[in-house]
Amino acid sequence: MKINGIELRRIAMPLTAPFRTSFGTETERDVLLVRAVTPDAEGWGECVAMSEPLYSPEYVDGAAETLRRFLIPALPTHVDADTVSRALHPFKGHRMAKAALETAVLDAQLRAGGQSMASFLGAARDRVPCGVSVGIMNSIPELLDAVEGYLAEGYQRIKLKIEPGWDLAPVRAVRERFGPDLLLQVDANAAYTLGDGPHLAKLDVYDLLLIEQPLANDDLVQHAQLARRLATPLCLDESIDSAEHAAAAITLGACSIINIKPGRVGGYLEARRIHDLARAHGVAVWCGGMLETGIGRAANVALAAMPGFTLPGDTSASRRYYTTDITAPFELRDGCLDVPTGPGIGVDPVPDILDEVTTSTEWITM
């Protein structure tokens, strides 16, 4: 497949409400979209890097520069998603930038062949159950109101962001208010140390699905130590950026659940490899989210339909984060999202909306 050129497009997407985690608060997403144009089709990818290097070392300006200077020039004349992956492999890191470029090429490839992303990945379902991630709030009553609203919308699982000073009390309040049947988990985004183990063990009484990424992203050994001290299953997120890291974590006993974010691991091909590895070892996986627009959300929903994704993910409806999405909105139906069935990722940006939120475009001829 020959690529005529690549477009890098920046868009500004205001969030419906501030989203606070242990590493910061977001009020707007500065999103980098990648469009691959071929003689037969065009494909879209979304870079999930944040404006600042807080969740990971990557950030939007850096991702755009890496794509412009290194990744796009490295592509051969004729490519498919596999050759993109091989061409980009020599460059260290920059997985979010790589994922956006690989996805754009994969989307164009699948559209040209009339195959959906879900079919390509090996999806086993046509709908995926949805959970929602709830940021750190200013008060317990505010949190309870937010959770009540999400449950009324039909979300099947609640994830609470936690940090030191905002953990036991909000979890206890949510569990007491909404009862033992609520699927509830927490996400620390690496905010704790192994010395906090006795404190984190106090969460065991609340029957959580999992505790996500409590310790530093580069410390599998201490996660393994912590896992042995807790009754609640440990899930890794930031620590897993490749199938090799997933294999090491499983071998060490550092986790029994893995959150797969395609942007974090370098793309959907690597995400599929992690899924296959985890499934072979009896490790549950679920699809995380990075406040994606409809472009990234469509591909994530296709991934979450694979058979090993046994827990509800963060594939929330469009209106969870955006008043107006750049694609037709994803909407909950009985707590689930439908898996797109059209060629490629199965959705397209709405031209007028896309133009309205675009802040810059750059065309790179191949």
PLY file of the C-alpha trace (Angstrom):
ply
format ascii 1.0
element vertex 366
property float x
property float y
property float z
element edge 365
property int vertex1
property int vertex2
end_header
0.00 0.00 0.00
1.48 3.33 -1.07
1.04 6.37 1.14
0.72 9.70 -0.63
1.17 11.71 2.51
0.51 12.14 6.21
-1.46 14.94 7.82
-0.76 16.02 11.40
-3.79 17.85 12.78
-4.07 19.48 16.21
-7.49 20.00 17.73
-8.64 21.59 21.00
-11.35 19.68 22.84
-12.79 21.27 26.02
-13.79 18.71 28.64
-17.31 18.77 30.03
-15.79 19.04 33.53
-12.25 19.16 34.98
-10.71 15.70 35.32
-8.36 15.40 38.30
-5.94 12.57 39.00
-2.99 12.20 41.37
-0.71 13.81 38.76
-2.79 16.81 37.72
-6.06 18.29 36.45
-7.15 18.53 32.82
-9.77 20.97 31.55
-9.07 20.68 27.82
-7.47 18.10 25.57
-4.88 19.22 23.02
-5.26 16.26 20.66
-2.93 15.27 17.84
-4.65 13.40 15.01
-2.75 11.56 12.27
-4.33 11.02 8.85
-2.69 8.64 6.36
-3.76 9.19 2.74
-3.35 6.44 0.13
-4.62 6.13 -3.44
-7.44 3.87 -2.22
-8.41 5.15 1.24
-7.46 7.37 4.13
-7.02 6.31 7.73
-7.07 8.05 11.09
-5.10 7.61 14.28
-5.23 9.53 17.56
-2.19 10.31 19.68
-3.18 10.11 23.35
-0.20 12.05 24.74
-1.14 14.78 27.19
-0.09 18.43 26.93
2.53 17.89 29.64
4.71 14.84 30.45
2.78 13.87 33.60
1.19 10.49 32.87
4.24 9.43 30.84
7.37 11.08 29.40
5.47 11.81 26.17
3.62 15.05 25.49
1.78 16.41 22.46
4.40 18.82 21.12
7.09 16.17 21.49
4.96 13.55 19.76
4.35 15.88 16.80
8.06 16.63 16.49
8.99 12.95 16.74
6.51 12.06 14.02
7.68 14.91 11.81
11.43 14.40 12.17
11.86 10.68 12.68
8.88 8.35 12.43
7.18 9.48 9.22
10.48 9.78 7.27
11.32 6.20 8.36
8.32 4.71 6.56
9.10 2.72 3.41
7.43 3.61 0.13
4.91 0.78 0.38
3.64 -0.13 3.84
1.05 -1.94 5.89
0.64 -1.91 9.66
3.21 -4.68 10.17
5.87 -2.91 8.13
5.15 0.33 9.99
5.76 -1.48 13.27
9.07 -2.87 12.01
10.18 0.45 10.54
9.54 2.28 13.81
11.07 -0.35 16.08
14.64 1.10 16.06
13.41 4.33 17.65
13.38 4.12 21.44
10.20 5.00 23.31
7.67 7.45 21.83
5.02 4.74 21.87
2.07 7.12 21.74
3.42 8.76 18.59
4.13 5.35 17.08
0.65 4.12 17.95
-1.02 7.07 16.23
0.95 6.55 13.02
0.51 2.78 13.01
-3.24 3.13 13.62
-3.67 5.63 10.79
-1.96 3.25 8.38
-3.88 0.25 9.72
-7.17 2.12 9.37
-6.39 3.01 5.74
-5.30 -0.58 5.05
-8.50 -2.04 6.48
-10.75 0.51 4.77
-9.14 -0.31 1.42
-9.77 -4.02 2.06
-13.29 -3.55 3.43
-12.44 -5.14 6.80
-13.40 -3.77 10.20
-10.89 -3.20 12.97
-12.91 -5.54 15.20
-12.68 -8.36 12.67
-8.96 -7.76 12.15
-8.24 -7.92 15.89
-10.39 -11.02 16.42
-13.33 -9.51 18.29
-15.71 -11.97 19.91
-18.57 -9.57 20.75
-20.60 -6.90 19.01
-21.09 -4.88 22.23
-18.73 -4.15 25.11
-19.67 -3.39 28.73
-18.60 0.05 29.87
-17.20 1.45 33.06
-16.42 5.04 33.94
-13.42 6.68 35.56
-14.29 9.23 38.25
-11.67 11.85 39.03
-10.65 13.17 42.43
-13.38 15.47 43.72
-13.48 18.41 46.12
-15.75 16.61 48.59
-17.40 13.28 49.35
-20.93 14.60 48.62
-19.73 15.81 45.21
-18.25 12.38 44.53
-21.43 10.56 45.56
-23.52 12.76 43.31
-21.20 12.08 40.39
-21.25 8.30 40.93
-25.03 8.31 41.27
-25.31 10.14 37.96
-23.04 7.68 36.15
-24.93 4.69 37.53
-28.19 6.28 36.41
-26.73 6.50 32.91
-26.11 2.76 33.02
-22.37 2.39 33.57
-21.57 -1.11 34.79
-18.42 -0.34 36.78
-17.05 2.63 38.71
-13.34 3.45 38.94
-12.28 6.00 41.54
-9.04 7.92 41.17
-7.21 7.96 44.51
-4.13 9.54 46.07
-2.77 9.84 49.64
-5.43 11.68 51.62
-8.19 10.74 49.16
-8.56 6.97 49.34
-10.20 5.19 52.28
-12.92 7.78 52.93
-14.20 8.08 49.34
-14.09 4.32 48.80
-15.96 3.67 52.05
-18.54 6.32 51.19
-19.20 4.93 47.72
-19.41 1.34 48.97
-21.77 2.27 51.79
-23.98 4.41 49.56
-24.28 2.05 46.59
-23.94 -1.35 48.21
-21.92 -4.54 47.81
-23.09 -5.33 44.27
-21.46 -2.28 42.71
-18.40 -3.21 40.62
-15.85 -0.84 42.15
-12.13 -0.36 41.61
-9.51 2.31 42.31
-6.62 3.82 40.37
-3.65 5.42 42.10
-1.55 6.42 39.06
1.64 5.52 40.94
0.92 7.85 43.88
2.03 5.47 46.68
5.19 3.70 47.90
5.71 0.20 49.23
5.76 1.74 52.71
2.09 2.57 52.18
1.30 -1.14 51.95
-0.39 -1.39 55.38
-2.55 1.61 54.50
-3.51 0.19 51.10
-4.37 -3.12 52.78
-7.20 -1.31 54.55
-8.95 -1.19 51.16
-9.32 -4.99 51.23
-12.52 -4.81 53.29
-14.33 -2.96 50.50
-14.31 -5.89 48.06
-12.74 -3.99 45.17
-12.26 -5.48 41.73
-8.68 -4.25 41.75
-6.19 -1.60 42.81
-4.59 -0.10 39.71
-0.95 1.02 39.54
-0.35 1.91 43.20
3.47 2.16 42.92
6.02 3.62 40.52
5.73 2.56 36.92
9.32 1.24 36.77
9.11 -0.99 39.86
7.73 -4.44 39.11
9.61 -6.01 42.02
7.92 -3.89 44.69
4.54 -4.38 43.01
5.13 -8.12 43.38
5.91 -7.63 47.07
2.81 -5.53 47.55
0.62 -8.03 45.70
1.55 -10.69 48.25
0.43 -8.42 51.11
-3.00 -7.53 49.72
-6.16 -9.54 49.26
-7.33 -7.14 46.55
-5.96 -7.99 43.07
-3.28 -5.67 41.70
-3.62 -4.28 38.19
-0.77 -2.65 36.28
-1.17 0.23 33.85
1.83 2.56 33.44
4.22 -0.33 34.14
3.14 -2.27 31.04
4.31 -0.69 27.80
5.12 -3.86 25.85
4.42 -7.59 25.71
7.89 -8.13 27.18
7.04 -6.01 30.23
3.74 -7.84 30.57
5.57 -11.17 30.54
8.00 -9.97 33.20
5.18 -8.69 35.41
3.28 -11.96 35.13
6.42 -14.00 35.88
7.21 -11.91 38.97
3.64 -12.01 40.23
3.48 -8.22 40.09
-0.12 -8.24 38.88
-3.06 -10.50 38.20
-4.84 -8.00 35.92
-3.51 -5.73 33.15
-4.99 -2.50 31.85
-4.19 -2.35 28.12
-4.00 1.13 26.60
-2.99 0.92 22.94
-1.35 4.34 22.97
0.78 3.43 25.97
2.03 0.17 24.42
2.74 1.47 20.91
-0.37 0.49 19.01
-3.08 -2.09 18.47
-0.74 -4.78 17.16
1.22 -4.73 20.42
-2.03 -4.47 22.39
-3.19 -7.66 20.69
0.09 -9.39 21.60
-0.36 -8.42 25.27
-3.96 -9.66 25.16
-2.85 -13.02 23.76
-0.03 -13.38 26.30
-2.26 -12.50 29.25
-5.02 -14.83 28.09
-2.56 -17.70 27.76
-1.50 -17.16 31.39
-4.99 -16.68 32.82
-4.48 -12.97 33.47
-7.53 -10.76 33.00
-7.26 -7.65 30.83
-9.42 -4.60 30.28
-9.20 -1.57 28.00
-8.15 1.68 29.62
-8.89 5.14 28.32
-7.03 8.39 27.77
-9.98 10.73 27.24
-10.05 9.85 23.56
-12.25 11.47 20.95
-14.46 9.26 18.80
-11.44 8.39 16.63
-9.53 6.72 19.44
-12.67 5.47 21.15
-13.80 3.55 18.05
-10.55 1.59 17.90
-10.59 0.98 21.66
-14.11 -0.44 21.52
-12.99 -2.85 18.79
-10.06 -3.93 20.96
-12.28 -4.35 24.03
-14.45 -6.79 22.08
-11.63 -9.38 22.00
-12.28 -12.50 24.11
-9.68 -11.85 26.82
-11.20 -8.52 27.84
-13.34 -9.88 30.66
-13.70 -6.72 32.78
-15.58 -3.53 31.85
-13.15 -0.94 30.52
-12.93 2.84 30.43
-14.57 2.96 27.00
-17.14 5.47 28.17
-19.71 7.27 26.04
-18.62 10.42 24.19
-20.57 12.75 26.48
-18.63 11.55 29.52
-15.86 13.89 28.39
-17.08 15.99 25.45
-20.25 17.97 24.79
-19.63 17.51 21.07
-17.39 14.72 19.76
-15.62 14.98 16.40
-17.38 11.83 15.19
-20.95 10.70 15.57
-21.22 10.28 19.35
-20.77 6.94 21.06
-23.80 6.38 23.26
-24.50 3.87 26.02
-27.14 1.23 25.38
-27.92 -0.95 28.41
-24.51 -0.13 29.84
-22.67 -1.09 26.65
-21.22 0.49 23.53
-21.78 -1.05 20.12
-18.67 -2.19 18.30
-18.28 -0.33 14.99
-18.78 -2.66 12.02
-17.76 -0.44 9.11
-14.38 -0.75 7.38
-11.37 0.26 9.44
-12.20 1.92 12.73
-15.74 2.32 11.41
-16.19 6.04 12.09
-15.21 9.30 10.36
-14.77 12.82 11.67
-17.66 15.16 10.99
-16.02 17.76 8.68
-17.71 20.86 10.09
-17.03 19.87 13.70
-13.45 18.89 12.90
-12.79 22.23 11.20
-14.27 24.11 14.15
-11.94 22.54 16.71
-8.80 22.42 14.54
-5.95 24.64 15.70
-3.33 23.65 13.12
-2.63 21.25 10.25
0.57 20.09 8.61
0.89 18.02 5.44
3.94 15.78 4.94
4.35 14.40 1.43
5.81 10.92 1.18
0 1
1 2
2 3
3 4
4 5
5 6
6 7
7 8
8 9
9 10
10 11
11 12
12 13
13 14
14 15
15 16
16 17
17 18
18 19
19 20
20 21
21 22
22 23
23 24
24 25
25 26
26 27
27 28
28 29
29 30
30 31
31 32
32 33
33 34
34 35
35 36
36 37
37 38
38 39
39 40
40 41
41 42
42 43
43 44
44 45
45 46
46 47
47 48
48 49
49 50
50 51
51 52
52 53
53 54
54 55
55 56
56 57
57 58
58 59
59 60
60 61
61 62
62 63
63 64
64 65
65 66
66 67
67 68
68 69
69 70
70 71
71 72
72 73
73 74
74 75
75 76
76 77
77 78
78 79
79 80
80 81
81 82
82 83
83 84
84 85
85 86
86 87
87 88
88 89
89 90
90 91
91 92
92 93
93 94
94 95
95 96
96 97
97 98
98 99
99 100
100 101
101 102
102 103
103 104
104 105
105 106
106 107
107 108
108 109
109 110
110 111
111 112
112 113
113 114
114 115
115 116
116 117
117 118
118 119
119 120
120 121
121 122
122 123
123 124
124 125
125 126
126 127
127 128
128 129
129 130
130 131
131 132
132 133
133 134
134 135
135 136
136 137
137 138
138 139
139 140
140 141
141 142
142 143
143 144
144 145
145 146
146 147
147 148
148 149
149 150
150 151
151 152
152 153
153 154
154 155
155 156
156 157
157 158
158 159
159 160
160 161
161 162
162 163
163 164
164 165
165 166
166 167
167 168
168 169
169 170
170 171
171 172
172 173
173 174
174 175
175 176
176 177
177 178
178 179
179 180
180 181
181 182
182 183
183 184
184 185
185 186
186 187
187 188
188 189
189 190
190 191
191 192
192 193
193 194
194 195
195 196
196 197
197 198
198 199
199 200
200 201
201 202
202 203
203 204
204 205
205 206
206 207
207 208
208 209
209 210
210 211
211 212
212 213
213 214
214 215
215 216
216 217
217 218
218 219
219 220
220 221
221 222
222 223
223 224
224 225
225 226
226 227
227 228
228 229
229 230
230 231
231 232
232 233
233 234
234 235
235 236
236 237
237 238
238 239
239 240
240 241
241 242
242 243
243 244
244 245
245 246
246 247
247 248
248 249
249 250
250 251
251 252
252 253
253 254
254 255
255 256
256 257
257 258
258 259
259 260
260 261
261 262
262 263
263 264
264 265
265 266
266 267
267 268
268 269
269 270
270 271
271 272
272 273
273 274
274 275
275 276
276 277
277 278
278 279
279 280
280 281
281 282
282 283
283 284
284 285
285 286
286 287
287 288
288 289
289 290
290 291
291 292
292 293
293 294
294 295
295 296
296 297
297 298
298 299
299 300
300 301
301 302
302 303
303 304
304 305
305 306
306 307
307 308
308 309
309 310
310 311
311 312
312 313
313 314
314 315
315 316
316 317
317 318
318 319
319 320
320 321
321 322
322 323
323 324
324 325
325 326
326 327
327 328
328 329
329 330
330 331
331 332
332 333
333 334
334 335
335 336
336 337
337 338
338 339
339 340
340 341
341 342
342 343
343 344
344 345
345 346
346 347
347 348
348 349
349 350
350 351
351 352
352 353
353 354
354 355
355 356
356 357
357 358
358 359
359 360
360 361
361 362
362 363
363 364
364 365
